[in-house]
Amino acid sequence: MQKALMKLAKGYTAKETVNEYAEEDGKLVLKRRKVTAKHVPPDAAAAKLLVEKEGAADAMSEEELLSEHQRLKRLLDEK
């Protein structure tokens, strides 16, 4: 679950395949295959869950929040 949450927080690109078939001589024959890359943007709710899971964000000072933000950003950039 941690990996999935990280993937959502960071955003990702997924391949989407659409196949079109036609009937020829009573059989379905593949006529066209379209493969596209679909970009899923970063999810703020997933990023918030990661921060909450790491520790209590409400109890942090502004400096601690800034430091944690930078740490999480580096962590996301690595993966």
Backbone hydrogen bonds in HBPLUS format (Angstrom, degrees):
<---DONOR---> <-ACCEPTOR-->    atom                        ^
c    i                          cat <-CA-CA->   ^        H-A-AA   ^      H-
h    n   atom  resd res      DA  || num        DHA   H-A  angle D-A-AA Bond
n    s   type  num  typ     dist DA aas  dist angle  dist       angle   num
A0005-LEU N   A0001-MET O   2.97 MM   4  6.17 159.0  2.01 152.0 157.6     1
A0006-MET N   A0002-GLN O   2.95 MM   4  6.14 156.0  2.00 146.7 153.4     2
A0007-LYS N   A0003-LYS O   2.89 MM   4  6.11 156.0  1.94 147.7 154.5     3
A0008-LEU N   A0004-ALA O   2.99 MM   4  6.26 158.8  2.04 147.8 152.8     4
A0009-ALA N   A0005-LEU O   2.94 MM   4  6.14 158.1  1.98 147.6 153.9     5
A0010-LYS N   A0006-MET O   2.96 MM   4  6.11 148.1  2.07 147.1 155.2     6
A0011-GLY N   A0007-LYS O   2.88 MM   4  5.86 146.6  1.99 146.0 155.3     7
A0043-ASP N   A0008-LEU O   2.95 MM  35  5.66 146.6  2.06 138.7 146.3     8
A0012-TYR N   A0040-VAL O   2.95 MM  28  5.32 149.4  2.05 143.8 153.6     9
A0040-VAL N   A0012-TYR O   2.74 MM  28  5.32 176.6  1.74 175.6 175.9    10
A0014-ALA N   A0038-LYS O   2.81 MM  24  5.16 166.5  1.82 148.7 151.0    11
A0038-LYS N   A0014-ALA O   2.67 MM  24  5.16 178.1  1.67 163.7 164.3    12
A0016-GLU N   A0036-THR O   2.75 MM  20  5.26 160.3  1.78 159.9 165.5    13
A0036-THR N   A0016-GLU O   2.88 MM  20  5.26 164.0  1.91 152.7 156.8    14
A0018-VAL N   A0034-LYS O   2.82 MM  16  5.14 159.2  1.87 147.8 155.0    15
A0034-LYS N   A0018-VAL O   2.84 MM  16  5.14 168.5  1.85 152.2 156.0    16
A0020-GLU N   A0032-ARG O   2.77 MM  12  5.09 163.2  1.79 160.4 161.3    17
A0031-LYS N   A0020-GLU O   2.77 MM  11  5.65 165.2  1.79 155.8 160.5    18
A0032-ARG N   A0020-GLU O   3.26 MM  12  5.09 160.8  2.30 136.3 138.1    19
A0022-ALA N   A0029-VAL O   2.94 MM   7  5.41 156.0  2.00 146.4 153.0    20
A0029-VAL N   A0022-ALA O   2.76 MM   7  5.41 161.9  1.80 156.3 162.2    21
A0024-GLU N   A0027-LYS O   2.76 MM   3  5.34 164.7  1.78 160.6 160.5    22
A0027-LYS N   A0024-GLU O   2.97 MM   3  5.34 163.0  2.00 115.0 120.6    23
A0047-ALA N   A0043-ASP O   3.12 MM   4  6.46 157.0  2.17 148.4 155.0    24
A0048-LYS N   A0044-ALA O   2.88 MM   4  6.11 153.5  1.95 147.8 155.2    25
A0049-LEU N   A0045-ALA O   2.98 MM   4  6.25 155.0  2.04 144.2 150.6    26
A0050-LEU N   A0046-ALA O   3.01 MM   4  6.32 151.1  2.10 145.9 153.6    27
A0051-VAL N   A0047-ALA O   3.06 MM   4  6.39 156.6  2.12 147.7 153.4    28
A0052-GLU N   A0048-LYS O   2.89 MM   4  6.18 164.1  1.92 154.7 159.2    29
A0053-LYS N   A0049-LEU O   2.83 MM   4  5.92 148.5  1.92 144.1 153.1    30
A0054-GLU N   A0050-LEU O   3.05 MM   4  6.23 144.1  2.18 142.8 151.4    31
A0055-GLY N   A0051-VAL O   3.29 MM   4  6.58 144.0  2.43 145.8 154.0    32
A0060-MET N   A0057-ALA O   3.25 MM   3  5.40 164.3  2.28 107.2 111.7    33
A0065-LEU N   A0061-SER O   2.87 MM   4  6.13 156.7  1.93 153.1 159.7    34
A0066-LEU N   A0062-GLU O   2.95 MM   4  6.16 158.0  1.99 148.1 153.9    35
A0067-SER N   A0063-GLU O   2.93 MM   4  6.13 159.3  1.98 147.5 153.4    36
A0068-GLU N   A0064-GLU O   2.86 MM   4  6.03 156.9  1.91 146.7 153.2    37
A0069-HIS N   A0065-LEU O   2.83 MM   4  6.00 154.5  1.89 146.9 154.3    38
A0070-GLN N   A0066-LEU O   3.02 MM   4  6.26 160.6  2.06 148.6 153.0    39
A0071-ARG N   A0067-SER O   2.96 MM   4  6.20 154.5  2.03 144.9 152.4    40
A0072-LEU N   A0068-GLU O   2.87 MM   4  6.07 164.2  1.90 153.4 157.1    41
A0073-LYS N   A0069-HIS O   2.94 MM   4  6.08 153.4  2.01 145.7 153.6    42
A0074-ARG N   A0070-GLN O   3.00 MM   4  6.23 157.5  2.05 146.1 151.4    43
A0075-LEU N   A0071-ARG O   2.95 MM   4  6.19 155.3  2.02 145.4 152.9    44
A0076-LEU N   A0072-LEU O   2.86 MM   4  6.11 158.2  1.91 151.1 156.0    45
A0077-ASP N   A0073-LYS O   2.96 MM   4  6.15 153.3  2.03 145.8 153.3    46
A0078-GLU N   A0074-ARG O   3.06 MM   4  6.26 140.6  2.22 144.0 153.5    47
